[in-house]
Amino acid sequence: MRRSLVVDSESQVLLSENNIKSELSYAFLHAVAARAGLACHATDRHSDGAGVDAVLRARERFEPDSIFTDFTVEVQLKATSAPPAVQEGRYSFWLRRDAYDKLRTTEAAAPRWPSHAP
């Protein structure tokens, strides 16, 4: 259900439409992480400038042959109210090249993962 933010001259809305989408992205990630038993925390504006919005922390053996059992994953959140594009059974979304390059770097110790909240 798509809903527009309606503001009249007497309303005082604390969050813009983009801020609402951002907060819902964080909430979605926290819910998924909690269900998986992962720690999840939002980063600050300094990390955001590096393309990292949240960090997931795992301390578990997910498979019997897992090599890593104590690790973090850096997440960049993307929010939109547009319906997601599905290509070959996968969700597709647009990402600026510089943001993509930050995510795919091989120089970061923690893997980076883009997350798109539905």
C-alpha positions as a printed NumPy array, in Angstrom:
array([[  0.   ,   0.   ,   0.   ],
       [  1.559,   3.264,  -1.093],
       [  0.704,   6.286,   1.009],
       [  1.696,   9.891,   0.527],
       [  2.675,  12.095,   3.411],
       [  0.054,  14.824,   3.736],
       [  1.06 ,  17.932,   5.632],
       [ -1.17 ,  20.925,   6.127],
       [ -0.131,  24.306,   7.507],
       [ -0.906,  23.218,  11.091],
       [  0.885,  19.833,  11.002],
       [  4.343,  19.316,  12.428],
       [  5.859,  16.208,  10.892],
       [  9.144,  15.224,  12.469],
       [ 10.33 ,  12.911,   9.707],
       [ 10.441,  13.587,   5.988],
       [  9.22 ,  10.906,   3.574],
       [ 12.859,   9.888,   2.915],
       [ 13.606,   9.702,   6.656],
       [ 10.549,   7.493,   7.153],
       [ 11.807,   5.134,   4.42 ],
       [ 15.235,   5.106,   6.043],
       [ 13.835,   4.25 ,   9.483],
       [ 11.717,   1.466,   7.989],
       [ 14.833,   0.06 ,   6.286],
       [ 16.635,  -0.072,   9.634],
       [ 13.601,  -1.673,  11.281],
       [ 13.382,  -4.315,   8.538],
       [ 17.085,  -5.15 ,   8.818],
       [ 16.857,  -5.364,  12.626],
       [ 13.867,  -7.7  ,  12.385],
       [ 15.584, -10.014,   9.898],
       [ 18.831,  -9.964,  11.9  ],
       [ 17.004, -10.672,  15.165],
       [ 15.187, -13.63 ,  13.583],
       [ 18.558, -14.993,  12.417],
       [ 20.067, -14.496,  15.882],
       [ 22.51 , -11.808,  14.744],
       [ 23.499,  -8.616,  16.5  ],
       [ 22.659,  -5.534,  14.46 ],
       [ 23.485,  -1.907,  15.055],
       [ 23.179,   1.277,  13.052],
       [ 26.374,   3.165,  12.337],
       [ 27.012,   6.886,  12.664],
       [ 27.29 ,   9.521,   9.95 ],
       [ 31.033,   8.93 ,   9.58 ],
       [ 30.488,   5.315,   8.591],
       [ 27.581,   6.336,   6.397],
       [ 30.026,   8.434,   4.393],
       [ 31.984,   5.22 ,   3.793],
       [ 28.865,   3.473,   2.485],
       [ 28.073,   1.585,   5.712],
       [ 24.679,   2.113,   7.358],
       [ 24.615,  -0.853,   9.731],
       [ 26.786,  -3.712,  10.959],
       [ 25.687,  -7.308,  11.508],
       [ 27.697,  -9.481,  13.89 ],
       [ 27.576, -13.265,  13.937],
       [ 29.136, -15.711,  16.329],
       [ 27.836, -19.038,  15.172],
       [ 28.684, -22.056,  13.043],
       [ 26.045, -21.804,  10.317],
       [ 27.156, -24.983,   8.547],
       [ 29.286, -27.913,   9.765],
       [ 32.099, -26.944,   7.393],
       [ 31.953, -23.172,   8.103],
       [ 35.381, -21.563,   8.153],
       [ 34.297, -18.335,   9.837],
       [ 32.245, -18.523,  13.02 ],
       [ 32.847, -15.028,  14.449],
       [ 32.49 , -12.236,  11.893],
       [ 30.838,  -8.966,  10.934],
       [ 29.126,  -7.836,   7.756],
       [ 28.796,  -4.167,   6.839],
       [ 25.442,  -3.269,   5.289],
       [ 24.392,  -0.382,   3.108],
       [ 20.622,   0.14 ,   3.236],
       [ 18.548,   1.274,   0.28 ],
       [ 14.937,   2.348,   0.597],
       [ 12.33 ,   3.05 ,  -2.029],
       [  8.57 ,   3.135,  -2.344],
       [  8.719,   1.964,  -5.97 ],
       [  7.866,  -1.674,  -6.617],
       [ 11.033,  -3.769,  -6.919],
       [ 12.122,  -4.978, -10.333],
       [ 12.434,  -8.744, -10.535],
       [ 14.951, -10.097, -13.027],
       [ 15.616, -13.829, -13.338],
       [ 13.956, -14.441,  -9.968],
       [ 16.047, -11.805,  -8.168],
       [ 15.299,  -8.295,  -7.018],
       [ 17.121,  -5.594,  -8.922],
       [ 17.654,  -1.971,  -7.935],
       [ 19.672,   0.951,  -9.208],
       [ 22.882,   1.873,  -7.414],
       [ 25.333,   4.682,  -8.227],
       [ 28.699,   3.424,  -9.481],
       [ 30.688,   5.036,  -6.643],
       [ 28.415,   3.379,  -4.056],
       [ 28.775,   0.042,  -5.845],
       [ 32.557,   0.406,  -5.891],
       [ 32.588,   1.011,  -2.117],
       [ 30.582,  -2.175,  -1.592],
       [ 32.661,  -4.399,  -3.84 ],
       [ 36.094,  -3.349,  -2.609],
       [ 38.476,  -6.195,  -1.864],
       [ 40.438,  -4.008,   0.557],
       [ 37.871,  -4.077,   3.388],
       [ 38.285,  -6.663,   6.152],
       [ 34.521,  -7.043,   6.633],
       [ 32.399,  -8.05 ,   3.635],
       [ 29.897,  -5.415,   2.536],
       [ 26.36 ,  -6.169,   1.507],
       [ 23.708,  -3.904,  -0.019],
       [ 20.283,  -4.395,   1.519],
       [ 17.063,  -3.245,  -0.087],
       [ 14.015,  -3.209,   2.17 ],
       [ 10.745,  -4.155,   0.469]])
